[in-house]
Amino acid sequence: MTHAMLKGSNVPLEAAAVRAVLRWTPRQGAPDVDASALLLGTDGRVRSDEDFVFYNQPRHPSGKVWRLGKKRVAEGLTDTVQTDLAGLDPAVGRVLLVASADDVPFEHVRALRILLYDASPAAADAEPLAYFDITPETGAETALICGELYRRGTGWKFRALGEGYSNGLEGLAGDFGILVDESDAVPEPTPDASLPQTQRLGTTGPVAPAAQAPAPTPAPAPAHTQPPAPYPAAPAPQPAYGYPPEPPRYPAPQPAYGYPQPAPTQPPVPAYGYPHPVAPVPDPSFRLPPQGPQFLPR
């Protein structure tokens, strides 16, 4: 007989091992739901972090509580936790059955239900022992205690709870003594001293431009890449001691065809301390003989 349970109700369990199945209806925009379990001592807290069975630690070291994983069934999706009640350490007084929605509010999860089955091999195809339809109180919860398995005398019972946490699985686990490891959190970047102070402090006002650093001096090129130095220009000739400088030499003009070469226009430089030589006077009676075939007698 299957018990349809209301919030706060309980039912005794005769089974030595039970399988708690979380089931929900997937839809567009709905989060993925994960099942987990916390093993609590008589003081209502975990004995160590190993008493937290979840997706990163899917099996308790004792081997008596473990996750079976997710399945797709005709009614939707499921995630399952199985517990060997008969083999649990006597120091464990309660086992919390938890659902978390990956930091998404449970108001987006439809038809969330927990079903409790007898996990013995003989009851493999049996109907569930009990089920509880979970309705979040506010809808903002991101983790829910769906129910709990707890000792009563020498036996066990199951209680329907539906208690929620808006700070997720970490908040729920912290309430029962789990130390949340934050070492994997991404560290905040260290402020860069080269940035303006207003930018480092995160203000929203205009950011003053950073002072420009002086341009680095280019390093000299390697010796083998520098071009060779040009040859130095030849020095200008110095005049001989006690003599005037030699005048520039001009190319001698070429004579015109059939005519005598004209006299140079540059007068000769007199020797130092002597008079200038007198140029010879041409003979006025000198005549050039006729030249060319046009002057031949006919």
Solvent accessible surface area in square Angstrom, and as a share of the most:
residue,aa,sasa,rsa
1,M,201,0.90
2,T,43,0.25
3,H,76,0.34
4,A,68,0.53
5,M,17,0.07
6,L,143,0.71
7,K,104,0.44
8,G,45,0.44
9,S,41,0.26
10,N,70,0.36
11,V,13,0.07
12,P,84,0.53
13,L,15,0.08
14,E,167,0.75
15,A,17,0.13
16,A,60,0.46
17,A,17,0.13
18,V,1,0.00
19,R,55,0.20
20,A,7,0.05
21,V,18,0.10
22,L,5,0.02
23,R,46,0.17
24,W,3,0.01
25,T,55,0.32
26,P,51,0.32
27,R,105,0.38
28,Q,173,0.77
29,G,64,0.61
30,A,25,0.20
31,P,15,0.09
32,D,73,0.38
33,V,0,0.00
34,D,24,0.13
35,A,4,0.03
36,S,3,0.02
37,A,0,0.00
38,L,0,0.00
39,L,1,0.00
40,L,0,0.00
41,G,6,0.06
42,T,129,0.75
43,D,110,0.57
44,G,19,0.18
45,R,115,0.42
46,V,18,0.10
47,R,111,0.40
48,S,53,0.34
49,D,67,0.35
50,E,92,0.41
51,D,3,0.02
52,F,14,0.06
53,V,0,0.00
54,F,38,0.16
55,Y,108,0.41
56,N,115,0.59
57,Q,54,0.24
58,P,68,0.43
59,R,131,0.48
60,H,13,0.06
61,P,86,0.54
62,S,57,0.37
63,G,21,0.20
64,K,62,0.26
65,V,0,0.00
66,W,47,0.17
67,R,40,0.15
68,L,90,0.45
69,G,26,0.25
70,K,83,0.35
71,K,145,0.61
72,R,177,0.65
73,V,57,0.33
74,A,109,0.84
75,E,98,0.44
76,G,8,0.08
77,L,35,0.17
78,T,8,0.05
79,D,0,0.00
80,T,12,0.07
81,V,3,0.02
82,Q,28,0.12
83,T,2,0.01
84,D,38,0.20
85,L,4,0.02
86,A,81,0.62
87,G,32,0.31
88,L,10,0.05
89,D,67,0.35
90,P,113,0.71
91,A,45,0.35
92,V,1,0.00
93,G,11,0.11
94,R,77,0.28
95,V,0,0.00
96,L,1,0.00
97,L,5,0.03
98,V,1,0.01
99,A,0,0.00
100,S,6,0.04
101,A,0,0.00
102,D,104,0.54
103,D,115,0.60
104,V,49,0.28
105,P,41,0.26
106,F,3,0.01
107,E,91,0.41
108,H,67,0.30
109,V,13,0.07
110,R,113,0.41
111,A,74,0.57
112,L,9,0.05
113,R,59,0.21
114,I,3,0.02
115,L,9,0.04
116,L,1,0.01
117,Y,48,0.18
118,D,29,0.15
119,A,17,0.14
120,S,39,0.25
121,P,127,0.80
122,A,107,0.83
123,A,18,0.14
124,A,67,0.52
125,D,147,0.76
126,A,52,0.40
127,E,129,0.58
128,P,17,0.11
129,L,53,0.26
130,A,0,0.00
131,Y,57,0.22
132,F,10,0.04
133,D,73,0.38
134,I,10,0.05
135,T,107,0.62
136,P,30,0.19
137,E,124,0.56
138,T,107,0.62
139,G,8,0.07
140,A,54,0.42
141,E,11,0.05
142,T,13,0.07
143,A,0,0.00
144,L,0,0.00
145,I,4,0.02
146,C,1,0.00
147,G,0,0.00
148,E,6,0.03
149,L,1,0.00
150,Y,13,0.05
151,R,77,0.28
152,R,141,0.51
153,G,74,0.71
154,T,150,0.87
155,G,32,0.31
156,W,22,0.08
157,K,52,0.22
158,F,2,0.01
159,R,61,0.22
160,A,0,0.00
161,L,23,0.12
162,G,2,0.02
163,E,81,0.36
164,G,31,0.30
165,Y,44,0.17
166,S,85,0.55
167,N,98,0.50
168,G,2,0.02
169,L,21,0.11
170,E,114,0.51
171,G,14,0.13
172,L,0,0.00
173,A,1,0.01
174,G,34,0.33
175,D,85,0.44
176,F,29,0.12
177,G,20,0.19
178,I,15,0.08
179,L,146,0.72
180,V,61,0.35
181,D,103,0.54
182,E,136,0.61
183,S,87,0.56
184,D,130,0.67
185,A,67,0.52
186,V,136,0.78
187,P,113,0.71
188,E,159,0.71
189,P,124,0.78
190,T,122,0.71
191,P,90,0.56
192,D,74,0.38
193,A,91,0.71
194,S,80,0.52
195,L,70,0.35
196,P,25,0.16
197,Q,92,0.41
198,T,53,0.31
199,Q,87,0.39
200,R,80,0.29
201,L,121,0.60
202,G,59,0.56
203,T,71,0.41
204,T,142,0.83
205,G,37,0.36
206,P,133,0.84
207,V,68,0.39
208,A,61,0.47
209,P,127,0.80
210,A,58,0.45
211,A,103,0.80
212,Q,175,0.78
213,A,88,0.68
214,P,123,0.77
215,A,92,0.71
216,P,121,0.76
217,T,124,0.72
218,P,115,0.72
219,A,88,0.68
220,P,119,0.75
221,A,55,0.43
222,P,73,0.46
223,A,92,0.71
224,H,157,0.70
225,T,75,0.43
226,Q,98,0.44
227,P,115,0.72
228,P,125,0.79
229,A,89,0.69
230,P,122,0.77
231,Y,206,0.78
232,P,122,0.77
233,A,96,0.74
234,A,93,0.72
235,P,124,0.78
236,A,73,0.57
237,P,128,0.80
238,Q,152,0.68
239,P,77,0.48
240,A,70,0.54
241,Y,216,0.82
242,G,49,0.47
243,Y,135,0.51
244,P,77,0.48
245,P,96,0.60
246,E,116,0.52
247,P,54,0.34
248,P,95,0.60
249,R,200,0.73
250,Y,157,0.60
251,P,123,0.78
252,A,71,0.55
253,P,76,0.48
254,Q,155,0.69
255,P,72,0.45
256,A,62,0.48
257,Y,213,0.81
258,G,44,0.42
259,Y,155,0.59
260,P,90,0.57
261,Q,105,0.47
262,P,78,0.49
263,A,84,0.66
264,P,106,0.66
265,T,138,0.80
266,Q,99,0.44
267,P,85,0.53
268,P,86,0.54
269,V,82,0.47
270,P,64,0.41
271,A,66,0.51
272,Y,153,0.58
273,G,74,0.71
274,Y,158,0.60
275,P,120,0.75
276,H,87,0.39
277,P,90,0.57
278,V,139,0.80
279,A,77,0.60
280,P,126,0.79
281,V,135,0.78
282,P,112,0.70
283,D,90,0.47
284,P,119,0.75
285,S,83,0.54
286,F,130,0.54
287,R,179,0.65
288,L,94,0.47
289,P,88,0.55
290,P,101,0.63
291,Q,91,0.40
292,G,40,0.38
293,P,109,0.69
294,Q,130,0.58
295,F,118,0.49
296,L,124,0.62
297,P,129,0.81
298,R,283,1.03
